[in-house]
Amino acid sequence: MVNEKPTSIPSGEPASESGAWSTIKLALTGKELDFTTGPIGRAVVLLAIPMVLEMVMESVFALTDAFFVSRLGTNALATVGLTEAMITILFAVAIGSAMATTAMVARRIGEGDKAGARIAAAQSVLLGLVLTVVVALPGAVFARDLLRLMGGTPELIASGHGYTRVLFGGSATIMLIFLLNAVFRGAGDAAIAMRVLWIANAINIVLDPCLIFGLGPFPELGVMGAAVATTIGRGAGVVIQFWVLFRGGSRIHVRLPDFAPRPRIILRLFRLSVGGILQFLIGTSSWVVMVWIIGGFGSAAVAGYTLAIRLIVFAILPSWGMANAAATLVGQNLGAGSPERAEASVWRTGTYNMLFLVGAAVVFIIFANPLIRLFTEEPDVVRYGVSCLRWVSYGYGFYAWGMVMVQAFNGAGDTYTPTIINFFCYWLFQLPLAYLLAHHTGLGATGVFLAITAAESMIAVVGILVFRRGRWKRRTV
């Protein structure tokens, strides 16, 4: 069934409704617009604003936990770092599946096929739940063993295994909140995804100190309380997402019959997801190895690295939000038969993203010390954290382009090209370089930080060169 397309993006409005403020209001209200027509720059901004704010909320999740958990000491903070290094495997599965969902939903929306879009959304939920079980069960059951394998001390394992168990046990909330927000983004309803994370994050901020320190009637759960608060917050977000989808408050209105398994669509989603999952598994598994290398320099190095990465993610996730705009614009414009407009959207998004991240890098480089000291005053932790924050920030301009290139391929349904790029840049370049610099040059943990910057910069350069060849324009989803 083919439906009428939504209203085109207005290219000019009366003076009272024109300018930057009207664009911001339009982006935040989530008014249904057609992103396949009208000014490209405005289309990027209208999608990027709610997507950036959505990812800001995702990064606040991480910073909130780090802020409160850091009050419990180095072992508690290291527990969070080790657990999140492992649970990034789940994030890889969630993000990889979300890529496939966004690509397919965006393509159907661009074609004007809303029925196809809602069926794709429902089938992605079914696939996501199956994939979640594969990751969640081992993590929840073998929490102590996994922390031990990651190099955790007996004291850390004794006090922190509950955090690991709860976070893995609540994996379904992570998977679903990513998948359903991917549905909204693919449909161009980025404002809904943004609001969901606002609410989820607000719940997490309120519950974190209550459950960690036992404020008022709440039990004192220590570091495990952070995992409980995060899971409850994400769970509330998932409930809201389903309510919006079933109520018909977005461009996609799902119905129960849409969840009847459709093997052909599930298989197509799975094939797209495999590329996305492998893409991020390669990246995240390399981060796990990086944590292992850093762990050889002690708990202070891991704790400092954890704090720095939280701050880095605070800038990187909003930047990913802007890159997500490229995925939606590529998918919808390819669906509408406008590959040239899809390409122009990518170059415009990359420019905006670079300006944003370079600004963030300047702040991090200049104020690295006071930023790390917001979380801890332990000298060794501060020293490692400042070093990591500064060295990684030097490559932010490159990271911006790398993210946009990756999301452009993914939005076109080409999830395998970024996988190949990641394989060579992470496994064959970053990991050997990190080990070499850390253990054979006297740089120690700083060598790992330098390797991160080098590898991420290489991904940007290779991505741009491959993107210019244009094969992604011929992908079918």
N, C-alpha and C positions, 0 to 999 in steps of 0.2 A: 504494500500500500504506500503510495507516494502522497505526501502532504504538502501543503503550501509552505513556502519558506517564511521565516520571520522577517520583521522589518529590517531594512538595510541600515547600516550605520550612517547617521546623518553627517553630511559633509559641511553643513553650515547651518547655524541656528540664529534666532534673533539675539540681539545684544545681551538681553537679560539671561539667556540660557547658554551663551557661548563662553569659551575660555576654559582654563584648567579646572576651575571648580566644578563646572557643569559636567566635565568629563569624569572627574572623581565621583561625583554623585551618581552618574549613570553607571559607573563600574560597580559601586557599592550596592546599588539597589537591585542589580541583577536583572534589569529589564531585558527581555528577549530580543536579541539583535542578530543580524546576519553578518557574520565575519568574513564572508566570501565576496563582499562588495564594499565600496566606500574607501576612504583613506587608510592606507596600510598602517601608518604610524599610529593613528587613533585606535585601530583594531588591536594593535599590540598593547597599547596602554590600557584599553578597556579590559582586556583579558589579564594583563600582567598585574594590575593593582590588586584585585582580590586574590590572585594566585600568590603574589608576594606576601600579602598579609596572612594568607593561610599558612604559608611556610614559616612566617615569623612566629605564629602560634605553635607550630611544630617544634621550632627551636627553643621556644620558651619552656616547653615541656622538659627539654633536656637541662636547660639552665636552672629551672626551679628545683629539680631533683638534686643537681650538683650543689646548689646554694645551701640547701638544708642538710643534705647528707654530709657535706664537708665539715659541719659542726660536730659530727660523730667521730672524726679522726681519720688518719691516713688509711687504715685498713678498710673502713667503710667506703671511702672514696675509691680505693683500689678495687673493691668488690664491684662497684658500679662500672668501673672501666673494664674489668675482665668480663663481666656479664654482658655488657653491651657489645664488646668485641665479638662475643659468641652469637648474640641475638641478631647481629647484623646479617647473619645467614637468613633469618626469618624476614628481615627487612628486604633482603635481596629477592626472596620469593614474592613478597608483597609488591615491591616496586616493579619487578619484572612482569608480574601478572597485571599490574595496573597499567603498564605500558601497552600491553596488548588490548586491554579494555578501552583505553583512551583512543588508540588508533582505530579500532573497529567502530566504536560509537561515533567518533568524529567523522569517519568516512561515510557512515550511514546518514548522519545529520547533513553532511555536505550534499549528499544525493537526494535529500528531502524524504528519506525513508525512516520515519519515526518508529514505525512498528519494528523494523529491523534493529533499530538502536535499542529499544527497550528489551527485546529478546536477547540481544548480545549482553546487555547489562545483567539480566537475570542469570544467564548461563555462566557469566564470569564469577558470580557469587558461588554457584555450585562448585565450579572448578577450584576457586580459592579456598573453600572450606576443606576440600579433600587434601589440597597441598599443605594446609595448615597442620593437619593431624600428623603428617609425616615429620614435620619439624618440631612441633610442640611436645609430643609425648616423650621423646628421648630427653629433651631439655628438662622437663618437669620431673621425670623419674630419676635421672642421673645427675642432678644438680651438683651434688658434692664431688662426684668423680670428674665432672667437666671443669669445675674450678681447680681441682687438683692438677688436671692436665694442663691448665692454663698457667700453672706455676704459683697458685695461691698457697699461702702458708697455712699450717693447721689452724692458727688463730683466726685467719681471714675466713677459712672455710666454715669454721664453727659458727661464726657470727653472721656470715653473709649468705649461706646457702638458701635461706628462706627467701631472700630477695630474688635470687636466680630462679628458684622454683615457681614463685608467684608470677614473675615476668613471663616465663615460658608457658606457664599454665593459662595465662590470659592472652595467648597468642592470637586467638580468633578475633579479639578486638582490634589488634594491630592490623591483621589482614583485611578485615572488613572495612575499617575506616579508610584505608588506602584505596581499596577497590571501589568503594562507593563514591569516594571523592573523585576518583578517576572517571567514573561515569559522568558525574556533574561537569568535570572539566572538559571531557570530550564533547559534551553537548553544548558547551559554551556557558554553562551555569556555574561559573567559577565563584560567584558571590555566595552561593549556597554552601559550597565546600568550605569557604572562608568562615562562615557563621558557625558551622558545625565545630570547627576547631576552636573557635572563640569560646563556645560553651564548654567543650571538653576540657580546655585548658583552665578555664575559671574554676571548674570543679577540682582539678588537680592542684591548683595553687592553694585552695582553701583546705583541702584534705591533707596535703603533704605535711605541714607542721603538726597538724592534729594527730595523725597516725604515727609519725616518726617519734614525737616527743610526748605523746599521751596527753594532749591538752584537753581540759574539760572532761566530758564523759568518754572520750575516745581512749582505746588501749594504747599503751606505749609499745610499738612494734619495732622501733629502731630502724635500721636500714630497710628492712622488709616493708615498713610502712610506706616508703616511697613507691615501691612496686604496686602495692595495693591501691594507693591513691591514683597512680597513673592508669591502672587497669580499669578502675571505676570511672575515671574521667573519659577514657576512650570508649568504654562500654556505653556510657550515656550518649556519646556522639553517634555511635552506631544506631542506637534506638531512634534518634532524631533523623538520621539519614533514611532509614526504612520508612519512617512516618512520612517524610517528604515525598519519597518515591511512590508510595502507595496512595497518598492523598492527591497526587497530581500537582504538586507545587513547583515542578520544574518542567523543562522541555521533554522530559521522559516520565511517563506515568506507567509504572509496572503493574501487572496484575498477577494473581496467583498462577493462572495457566502458563504464564511466561516462564515459570520455573520448572515446567515439565522438561526433563532432559532432552536435549536435541544434540545427538552425538556429532553430527557434522559441524555444528557451530562450536561445540566444546573442543573438538579436535583442532579446528582452525585456531581457536583461542589458545589452546595448549601449544601449538606449534609456534605461534607468535610469542607466547609466554616463555618458552624454553630459551629463545634467543635473549629475551630480557632478563630472565633469571640467571642464565649463564654469564651474561654481561655483568651483572652486579655480584654474582657469586665470585667471579674472578677478582673484581675490585675489593669486595668485602673480605674474602679469604686472604687477600694480600694484606689487608689491614689487621687481620688476626695475627698473621705472621709478624707484622711490624710490632704489634703489642708484645709478642713473645720475645722479639729481639730487644725491645726496650726493657722488658721485665728482667733481663739479665743484668741490668744496672740498678735494680732494687725497687722497693715499693715507692720511694719518693719519685723516681723517674716515671713510674706508671701513673702515679697520682698527678704529677705536674703535666704529663702528656694528656691525661683525662681532662683536666681543667682547661688546657689550651684548646683541645679539640672541641669542647663544649662551646667555647667562645668562637672558634672558627666556624662551627656548624651554625651558630647564631647568624652569621653572615651568609654562609653557603646555602642554607635552606631557603631563605628569601630569594637568593639568586637562582636556585633551582625552580622556584615559583615562576620567575620571569622566563626561564628556559621552557617551562611547561607551556607557556603561551605559544611558543614556537611549535610545539607538538600539535596543539589544537588547531592552529592556523594552517599548518602543513596538511593535516588530515582532512580538515573541512574543505580546503581549497583544491586538493587533489580530487576529493569526491565531487566537487563542483566543476571539475575539468579545467582548473586554472593553475597549472604547474608554475608558470612564471610568477604569479602572485604569491604562491607558496614560497618560492625561493627568495623573493624580495622581502617577505615577512621575516625570514630567518636572518638575513643580513641586518635588518633594522633591529630585531630583537637582540642580536649579538652586540651591536653597538651600545644599546641601552644597558645591557647587562655588564659590559666592560666598565662603563662609566660608574655604575653602582659599586662594583667590587673594588675598583681602584680606590674609590673614596673610603670604603671600609678598611682596605689595606693600610692606608695612611694613618687612620685612627689606631689600628692594632699595633702598628710598628712604633708609633710615638708613645702610646699609652700602655704598652704591654705590661710593664711592672705594676702600675696601680690597678689594672684590670684583673690581673692574677691575684693580687692582694685583696681583692674584694671577697675572695673565697678562702684564702689561707694566709697565715703569716709564717709558716714553717719555711726556713731559708732554703733548704734543698728542693722542696716542692716548688717554691717560687722560681728558683733558678732554672729548673727544667721547663717549667711552664712558660716563662718569658722567652727562653730560647726557641721553643717549639712555635709559639705564637708568631714571633718575628720572622723566622725562617720560612714558615709556610705562607705567611702573608705576602712575601716578596713575589710569589707567583700568581697572585689573584687576577691580574689582567688576563693571563693565559687561561686560568680556570674558567673565567666567564665565557670565553669562546668555546672551550671544550664542552661545557654543559649544554650550550645551545646547539652545537653540532650533533651531540649525542641525541638530544631530544628531537631534533629535526629528523634524523634517521628513524627514530622510534615512532614519531607521528606519522611517517610515511609507511609504517609497517615493516621497515627494514631493521629488525632488531639484531641481525647477525653481524652486520658491518661493525657496530660499536663493540660487539663481543670480541671480534678478531683484534680490533685496535687495543682493547683492554688487555687481552692475553699477552700481546707483545710488550706493551708499555708497562704493565704491572708485573707479571710473572717473570718475563725474560729480561726486563730492565730494572724495575724498581727494587725488587727483592734482592737480587744479587748485589746491586749498588748499595742498598741500605746495610747489608751485612758487611760488605767490604769496607765501607766508610766507618761503620761503628766499631769494627774489631781489628782493622788492619791499618788505620791511619791515625789513631789516637784521638779521633773526634768523639768517640763514645756515642751517646744518644743523639748528639747534634748531627751525626752522620745520617741517622734515620730521618731527621727533619729535612735535611738537604735532599735526600732521595725522593721524599714526597713531592717537593717543589719541582724537581727535575722531571719526574714521571708525569705529573699532571700537566706540565707545560708541553711535554712531548705529545700527549693525547690531543691537545688543542691544535697543534701544528698539523699532525697527521689527519685529524678530523676535517679540518678546513680543506686540505688538499684532496681528500677523497670526496667530500661534498661537492666540490667544484666540478667533478666529473659527471654528476647529474644522473647516475643510474637509479637513484632513489625515486625519481619521478615516475618510473615505470612499474613500481611495485603495486600489487593488487592485495586487497585486504578483504 
